[in-house]
Structure formats: structure tokens, C-alpha cells
Amino acid sequence: MTSERTRAYGRIMKTLEDLGPAKLLAAEQERIREAADTLIFAAAADDHVLAALGDIRTLAAHLAESGRWTDERATSLVDDIAATGPLAPVA
């Protein structure tokens, strides 16, 4: 685990603290936590990591398309989730 991954995890938890109750359903908050936990503790990219990241991409797209989140906020969430894991960020 690197300090970059730890900082990204902290940003996700801060987002959940700040926006979670007002902008996310309880199940959505849980999906984000589970994905962040899956990626932060992963040593290598595996099917669980890829599935968790894919789920967050789907959730972020839904949040942006529904107007509940801005595109920028949704993209930031995906970027932070990806940064918690063993995957190299996709540009």
C-alpha cells in the first residue's frame, strides 16, 4: 500500500462524509465503501478489483446522468477509487 493509495482512500471517505447523506442513497454509499475497501486492500488487479471499479463507473455515470452529481464530481469519484487500487490510473 502506498501513501498515494491511502490519500485517495481518505478523499473517498471525506466525500462520503460530506455528500453521502444528502446526495447518495444508503446502498450507493455502501457500494462506494465496498469498492474502496476492495481496491485499497488488493495487492494485484484481479476479477474482484475490476468488478468493483466497473461498478463504481456505472454508479458514477448514473449519478451524473440523473443530475444528482456533476460530471466533474462523478469523474473525481472514479479517479479516486481507481487511485486506491493496484491499477495504473487510466488517462
C-alpha positions in Angstrom: 0.0 0.0 0.0 1.3 3.4 -0.9 0.7 6.9 0.5 -1.0 7.8 -2.8 -3.5 5.0 -2.3 -4.1 6.0 1.3 -4.7 9.6 0.4 -7.2 8.6 -2.4 -9.0 6.4 0.2 -9.2 9.4 2.5 -10.7 11.5 -0.2 -13.4 8.9 -0.8 -14.2 8.7 2.9 -14.4 12.5 3.0 -16.7 12.6 0.0 -19.0 10.1 1.7 -18.9 12.1 4.9 -19.6 15.4 3.1 -22.1 14.3 0.4 -23.2 10.8 1.3 -26.3 11.6 3.4 -27.6 14.3 1.1 -26.7 13.1 -2.3 -26.4 9.3 -2.1 -28.8 6.5 -1.0 -27.5 4.2 1.7 -27.0 1.4 -0.8 -24.9 3.7 -3.0 -22.8 4.8 -0.1 -22.2 1.1 0.7 -21.2 0.3 -2.9 -18.6 3.1 -2.8 -17.2 1.9 0.6 -17.0 -1.7 -0.6 -15.2 -0.7 -3.8 -12.8 1.5 -2.0 -12.1 -1.3 0.6 -11.7 -3.9 -2.2 -9.2 -1.8 -4.1 -7.2 -0.5 -1.1 -6.5 -4.0 0.2 -5.8 -5.5 -3.2 -2.2 -6.5 -3.9 -2.8 -7.0 -7.6 -5.5 -6.4 -10.2 -7.9 -9.4 -10.2 -11.5 -10.0 -11.1 -12.7 -8.5 -7.8 -10.8 -5.3 -8.4 -12.0 -5.0 -12.0 -15.6 -5.7 -10.9 -15.5 -3.1 -8.1 -14.1 -0.5 -10.4 -16.6 -1.3 -13.1 -19.5 -1.0 -10.6 -18.3 2.4 -9.5 -18.0 3.6 -13.1 -21.6 2.5 -13.6 -22.7 4.2 -10.4 -20.9 7.4 -11.2 -22.4 7.5 -14.7 -25.9 7.1 -13.2 -25.3 9.9 -10.6 -24.2 12.3 -13.4 -26.9 11.3 -15.9 -29.6 11.7 -13.2 -28.3 15.2 -12.3 -27.6 14.2 -8.7 -23.9 14.8 -9.2 -22.0 16.9 -11.7 -19.9 15.2 -14.3 -16.8 16.5 -12.6 -17.7 15.1 -9.2 -18.6 11.7 -10.7 -15.3 11.6 -12.6 -13.4 12.5 -9.4 -15.0 9.6 -7.6 -14.0 7.2 -10.3 -10.5 8.6 -10.3 -10.2 8.4 -6.5 -11.5 4.8 -6.5 -9.0 3.8 -9.2 -6.2 5.5 -7.3 -6.8 3.4 -4.2 -6.1 0.2 -6.1 -3.1 -1.6 -7.7 -4.2 -0.5 -11.2 -2.4 2.3 -13.0 -4.8 5.2 -13.5 -6.3 5.4 -16.9 -5.8 8.8 -18.6 
